[in-house]
Amino acid sequence: MGYFPFFIDLAGRAGLVVGGGSTALRKLEKLKPYGPALTAAAPVFCPEIEGMGGVTLLRRPFREEMLEGQFFAIAATDDPAVNHRIAALCRERGILVNVVDDREECTFLFPALAGRGALSVGVSTGGSSPTAAVWLKERIDGLLPPNMEEILIFLDGQRAEARRRFPGERERSGALKALFRACLDRGRPLDEGEAEEIWRQEGGR
């Protein structure tokens, strides 16, 4: 069946990226917005990593003790033997590991991410074709309204009101769907009067 797409809250979680080049940089750039406590280890770092900020830099080769307390690790060196060792140690310790360009060594994969604000859509081919995943991600991105983040903030703020007006789960779900469709039709969050009209149409009290 391939990889199950868990969505994990990485805020404050410890993560180790081993490698100092462009591949390690791409992984760090993808992870940073999600708030993990990142450490990178390599004898030498590219200028972009050096200037990144918010990442603890260990300027030395990988050592086993670097894995202490890590929730996940990424092996992004140009030495397959080092990457293999990192993967083996992580599996022994129950640490999630991603090895660049070697899906057989991975216990998790990086999806191609599409989204706006709180909306995240992860696309993966299980490592078969990252190019295909990126192709689909770009098409999903093109379908999303540019202000999708504002619409989601509005919808989140309506959930308590929906619970108040619609005690039944089915009715509440239908009303929230109608609210979402109305936002899409207008291409923006609804104002108070427009939202009230939707509630009335759906039979809310």
RAGI-V940338 format. One record per residue. N is the residue number from 1. SS is DSSP state (@ for helix, = for strand, . for the rest). PSI is psi in degrees with one decimal (none if undefined). BURIAL is b if it has 16 or more other ideal C-beta (glycine too) atoms within 10 Angstrom, else e. Layout:
BEGIN
N;SS;PSI;BURIAL, N;SS;PSI;BURIAL
END
This chain:
BEGIN
1;.;-13.8;e, 2;.;-155.8;e, 3;.;132.8;e, 4;.;133.2;e, 5;.;73.5;e, 6;.;143.8;e, 7;.;118.9;e, 8;.;136.5;e, 9;.;110.1;e, 10;.;-1.8;b, 11;.;120.1;e, 12;.;-5.8;e, 13;.;140.2;b, 14;=;130.1;b, 15;=;138.7;b, 16;=;128.0;b, 17;=;117.4;b, 18;=;114.6;b, 19;.;151.2;b, 20;.;10.7;b, 21;.;-158.7;b, 22;@;-33.1;e, 23;@;-46.1;b, 24;@;-39.2;b, 25;@;-45.9;b, 26;@;-41.1;e, 27;@;-43.9;b, 28;@;-42.0;b, 29;@;-36.7;e, 30;@;-36.8;e, 31;@;-36.4;b, 32;@;-42.4;e, 33;.;-16.3;e, 34;.;2.7;e, 35;.;21.8;e, 36;.;161.8;b, 37;=;97.4;b, 38;=;138.7;b, 39;=;136.3;b, 40;=;140.2;b, 41;=;128.1;b, 42;.;151.8;b, 43;.;-35.8;e, 44;.;139.3;e, 45;.;148.1;b, 46;.;158.3;b, 47;@;-34.6;e, 48;@;-39.3;e, 49;@;-41.4;b, 50;@;-37.9;e, 51;.;8.3;e, 52;.;-44.8;b, 53;.;148.4;e, 54;.;8.6;e, 55;=;129.3;b, 56;=;124.0;e, 57;=;123.7;e, 58;=;108.5;b, 59;.;68.1;e, 60;.;162.3;e, 61;.;163.4;e, 62;.;137.1;b, 63;.;147.8;e, 64;@;-36.9;e, 65;@;-15.6;e, 66;@;-19.7;b, 67;@;-10.1;b, 68;.;125.0;e, 69;.;4.4;e, 70;.;140.0;b, 71;.;-36.0;b, 72;=;161.3;b, 73;=;151.1;b, 74;=;122.8;b, 75;=;106.4;b, 76;.;35.6;b, 77;.;171.4;b, 78;.;15.6;e, 79;.;106.1;e, 80;@;-33.1;e, 81;@;-41.6;e, 82;@;-43.9;e, 83;@;-41.7;b, 84;@;-41.2;e, 85;@;-43.4;b, 86;@;-45.3;b, 87;@;-43.9;b, 88;@;-43.4;e, 89;@;-39.3;b, 90;@;-42.3;b, 91;@;-40.0;e, 92;@;-35.7;e, 93;@;-1.8;e, 94;.;28.3;e, 95;.;131.1;b, 96;=;137.0;b, 97;=;140.5;b, 98;=;126.6;b, 99;=;120.1;b, 100;.;136.9;b, 101;.;24.1;e, 102;.;81.5;e, 103;@;-24.7;e, 104;@;-24.6;e, 105;@;-10.4;b, 106;.;142.5;b, 107;.;-6.9;b, 108;.;154.6;e, 109;.;156.4;b, 110;.;122.6;b, 111;.;163.8;b, 112;=;125.0;b, 113;=;128.6;b, 114;=;150.8;b, 115;=;172.4;b, 116;=;121.7;b, 117;.;-123.0;e, 118;.;-12.2;e, 119;=;121.4;e, 120;=;126.1;e, 121;=;115.2;b, 122;=;128.6;b, 123;=;126.1;b, 124;.;144.2;b, 125;.;19.7;b, 126;.;22.6;e, 127;.;-3.5;b, 128;.;-41.2;e, 129;.;89.5;e, 130;@;-30.8;b, 131;@;-43.0;e, 132;@;-38.7;e, 133;@;-43.0;b, 134;@;-39.7;e, 135;@;-47.2;e, 136;@;-39.5;b, 137;@;-42.3;b, 138;@;-35.4;e, 139;@;-36.9;e, 140;@;-44.3;e, 141;@;-39.5;e, 142;@;-20.1;e, 143;@;-18.0;e, 144;.;134.8;e, 145;.;144.6;e, 146;.;-26.0;e, 147;.;32.3;b, 148;@;-35.1;b, 149;@;-43.1;e, 150;@;-38.0;e, 151;@;-42.4;b, 152;@;-39.7;b, 153;@;-43.2;e, 154;@;-48.1;b, 155;@;-39.1;b, 156;@;-37.8;e, 157;@;-14.6;e, 158;@;-5.9;b, 159;@;-41.9;e, 160;@;-39.9;e, 161;@;-38.8;b, 162;@;-39.4;b, 163;@;-35.9;e, 164;@;-41.2;e, 165;@;-28.0;b, 166;.;91.3;b, 167;.;-31.6;e, 168;.;138.3;e, 169;@;-42.1;e, 170;@;-46.3;e, 171;@;-41.5;e, 172;@;-43.6;b, 173;@;-42.4;e, 174;@;-39.5;e, 175;@;-41.6;b, 176;@;-35.0;b, 177;@;-42.9;e, 178;@;-39.3;e, 179;@;-43.7;b, 180;@;-45.1;b, 181;@;-38.6;e, 182;@;-38.3;b, 183;@;-43.6;b, 184;@;-41.7;e, 185;@;-38.0;e, 186;@;-16.0;e, 187;.;26.3;e, 188;.;167.5;e, 189;.;152.8;b, 190;.;152.4;b, 191;.;176.8;e, 192;@;-42.5;e, 193;@;-40.6;e, 194;@;-40.5;e, 195;@;-41.3;b, 196;@;-38.8;e, 197;@;-40.7;e, 198;@;-45.3;b, 199;@;-43.9;b, 200;@;-42.3;e, 201;@;-32.2;e, 202;.;0.7;b, 203;.;20.1;e, 204;.;150.2;b, 205;.;none;e
END
